[in-house]
């Protein structure tokens, strides 16, 4: 029998060099590379491969309202909201202490858990130091203003760089806890 | 005769993954690697080599008050302050429109110009889009709180990744304008 390996809780986001998740209007048009292939790594970050190792996706209500849940028809989806309740297709609406509920799931056998966003949802997990892996894509742009990924007043969390890939100036950094 | 190449204005800083230059007390003890050599690049970012291509260092008054100018005895040093005036050894105190004064120097022959910090000084150059190269070392830590590098309300600046090095989980990214 295979020993049980704890499911990882993974935050994966793309941010500008100055730390924004989205522009002031919530737009993502700036999420693109610089067109230069010269620094590309042989290995590439592959979102679809990543999703194959995930069975639960957690997102906030804003992401749900933007229909982003439609991308995860083959995953179990948890949407954090106090406005909706119960289940609907592959979606379970959750509220209250989101972190504890997700951590409890992470202690059950299964694939990994993907914290999709937004920033306020992931922030709760950062503040509780419950993110096992950070996959941060750094877009080669200073966006200047927008919606920040990291909120204020987090604990100091020492990380270990586990892996990196580069694609057209987008640097994807994978960190675990140190 | 060699054609004149414009001197670059270079900002080089180390920041935490969440974008801080220093902790809340101004401390830098967290600026260290994760101890893992496995991802090190063959080339390494070499601060001393970098300084050989620099002849002017620009810093704010706080850095000067912290005696950080003592590290640059062999460079021409510009300290931005309205409190002090004139010259002292290798230091010239400047005030008023700092950006214009430094840009004027960048149009004269010489080596490159290093914007040392702090954040408020470099911010003036970012806002004016007068930084020719950003060298950003990303320390493998979420610091949680502290003094941010990127201030609010910057222009959107598209960058090109020119180079990267990794040393014990510290990822140094070199960007130019796109």
Interface residues (C-beta under 8 A of the other chain):
Chain A: X17 X18 X19 X30 X34 X36 X39 X126 X134 X136 X138 X140 X141 X142 X143 X144 X145 X149 X150 X152 X153 X154 X155 X156 X157 X158 X159 X160 X161 X163 X164 X166 X169 X171 X173 X175 X178
Chain B: X17 X18 X19 X30 X34 X36 X39 X126 X134 X136 X138 X140 X141 X142 X143 X144 X145 X149 X150 X152 X153 X154 X155 X156 X157 X158 X159 X160 X161 X163 X164 X166 X169 X171 X173 X175 X178
